[in-house]
């Protein structure tokens, strides 16, 4: 019974324990999800707070079980992307970025630093870039003045990289390294000041270059290394290690320390093997698939040391030495008919101190035989820095066809031709410089004939002939002729001080004469990069320091050159070329139907070409005729297509800083012709700025300041300040598309104008202003002009029966306008057309719709054909009807105020009239009376003259004549008065009688005078 009870108790305890265990496991699995958001925010916040870069990831996997009791955090599709100088350039991206964090530090994040215990990278892609000025994309840690507290504490115990890819592109030092399928692990207690780090590395393909020279090409690498790390002294001491590169095994010993900015070292390496085949595997292209089947014999020995201090500033180098010996090497590749035999060499490089001028290079012997052709020689160099002392000789025949049959040539489809060499040099550079040629031993020469080289991805190269002659004075190339793809080159050259090649402190000097009947530049151009920092997908460009030290005087001429869609002819240039500067006294040619000639200089040329730095320069450009239309369109088989549509907008390079002073006789742009074009163009920062550009066009002159901006590659824009003088309306309207859009009335304008404009806009694919984004402020000064045949004005004139409104003359008018949000606003302005005062203003959309308001103050006597007006006049009748609608009386004044609303479009205008009232105090009755008085006075003045001339005639005749004149005046005035309104007819007759009688009475010379003298 007791046993059963115990069993039941044990069973219950087991069940309870199991349940608790399951609950605990479930809690471990669930807790991360409860705190997932907090942990993710902590990681993103800590990363972005401490880095000058953008950190992002797409998914998160959190677990307490994977590395219990720590928190495992896996960030999926993790990326660190550069900002600033490296905007958009990815530093690292990986499929999964795994972190192991201390649980309590994650729980209390914000109160204590986050402890990082391990890092695991799955399929990372790392791109490290160092620009030529030393800026590096990995330098992303934010500086902080407070070093006592950080968001992270690194307490690593393990890290790993699985299936990674690394690119290290150091453009400052000229180094390039690429590792494909990199796997690496490291273990150590990083919490200790001194600990052992155990690492294991494998790389499927390692490429290493320096100065454009490949030292390793897709080499297979394995490294097992133990390193003792002493963090207080920042010293790393090698333990047991072994490096395997392809078939070569090497071991290293020693230490490296970085107590300050300098690097101290005491290192050595050696190869325990002696089989020549192992050394051969290091040569690029030598280590092929199935290398185990390559037959190779002979022995070698390779060792080296480096001891001392390396420093950038002041410049300091450790002492170093390299020794290589190869004896009786032979090699024969399977599948190739020939072999290479008799390979023997002794190489010793020794630099005993930090003074590199004490370095000596001694290749005491070199010999090999390809097929039946031997090649042998020696090379010795002393005092390379101050005064290169050379003793060398090389002699032999290199049959390139035989070489291709003896050694694998990856990517090379054709290689043949003969190179002969028999050169001896024994001299010091100083001896040549001072012209002591009697003590210079430089003789022999080399030649290349019928060389053909065809490789994948580049145009074929053919050297028909090239001769190089060595003399004590200089090296001469009296003739060279070659075909580079479709291009031909021929000419001659000289090098004055060839020994400067070996000294970093000396400059090569020479002359180059180049001629070509045809050159195709497209075959040698690479694709432009889409980011500010070029991609690191390919090898670094050649930038060996020797190419930073030359001066060549150039005399070049190319009869025809094709670049992109452009065809250039009769190119000629003379000047000097150095790595830093290209100066030319003349550079001329023809592009399409345009000629050009330039002089000036480009600066930083070499670094622009090979290190992606900024090209500077100042040029003076001259041309008799320049057509810009050829840069806008390109003929194709299907017709003429826009270049912009085919290739996108014309982009201004980012890495240029050029100043171009232009003086051009005639410029054609679209359908506009500019003459006497002068000004300055500034090309910098993906923009072209126009400074003080002046020209004559369309019967007047213009000046332009502003720019073309392509920093947004998809939507380039422009901003201009333009001044136009004495322009012809019709020519401007028919020439400028923008004028047609903002001033459609220009179609009916005749005459000349001035204008001041400031405007900006995005550009369309055909590089025309995008009217939807056009903004403009301007003033139009019409010097003299007329609006003729404009339908809306004619309709207004017909409706009001005012001829003056049908054709308006403009003189010395100034109108201000703006363009914004796709609409033109004409600021309200006052103008007087004859006797008609007007206020005009309004807007119209660039798409066609318009809303204009015209307020006209029209004299009554202008409405109608008869000078006195008429009740039945159609204009007044129309306005009377409009006035009656508004309850207005037109009889109140001598001016009628009319508002005219012009809407619709230019092609289909709509008019609306509104009578606003009248102005002036005189009534119609007063107006008629005044007119009658004027007519009577005129008639009576005539009578007065006549009467005075007949003073001696009889009184009776004078009175009869006067009476007759009065009667005639009465009839005439009555006739004119009858045309007035019936309402005032009686008053007109009475006024005529009274005024006539009074005037005649006053004019009677025979009437009796008053005694008081007429007072």
Secondary structure, 3 states (H helix, E strand, C coil): CHHHHHHHHHHHHHHHHHHHHHHHHHHHHHHHHHCHHHHHHHHHHHHHHHECEEEECCEEEEECCCCCCCEEEEEEEEEEEECHHHCCCEEEEEEEEEEEECHHHHHCECCECEEEEEEEEEEEEEEEEECCCCCECCCCECCCCCCCCCCEEEEEEEEEEEEEEEEEEECCCCEEEEEEEEEEEEECCCCCCEEEEEEEEEEEEEEEEECCEEEEEEEEEEEEEEEEEECCCCEEEEEEEEEEECCEEEEEEEEEECCCCCEEEEEEEECCCCEHHHHHCCCCCCCCCCHHHCEEEEEEEEEEEEEEEEECCCCECCEEEEEEEEEEEEEECCCCCCCEEEEEEEEEEEECCCCHHHCEEEEEEEEEEECCEEEEEEEEEECCCCCCEEEEEEEEEEEHHHHHHHCCCCCEEEEEEEEEEEEEEEEEHHHHHCCCHHHCEEEEEEEEEEEEEEECCCCCEEEEEEEEEECCCCEEEEEEEEEECCEEEEEEEEECCHHHHHCCCCCEEEEEEEEECCEEHHHHCCCCCCCCCCCCCCCCCCCCHHHHCEEEEEEEEEEEEEECCEEEEEEEEEEEEECCEEEEEEEEEEECCEEEEEEEEEECHHHHHHHCCCEEEEEEEEEEEEECHHHCEEEECCEEEEHHHHHCCCCCCCCEEEEEEEEEEEEEECCEEEEEEEEEEEEECCEEEEEEEEEEECCEEEEEEEEEECCCCCCCEEEEEEEEEEEEHHHHHHHCHHHHHHCHHHHHEEEEEEEEEEEEEEECCCCCECHHHCEEEEEEEEEEEEECCCHHHHHHHHHHCCHHHCCEEEEEEEEEEEEECCEEEEEEEEEEECCEEEEEEEEEECCCCEEEEEEEEEEHHHCCCCCCCCCCCHHHHHHHHHHHHHCCCHHHCCEEEEEEEEEECCCCEEEEEEEEEEECCCCHHHHHHHHHHHHHHHHHHHHHHHHHHCCCCCHHHHHHHHHHHHHHHHHHHHHHHCCCCHHHHHHHHHHHHHHHHHHHHHHCCCCCCCCCCCC
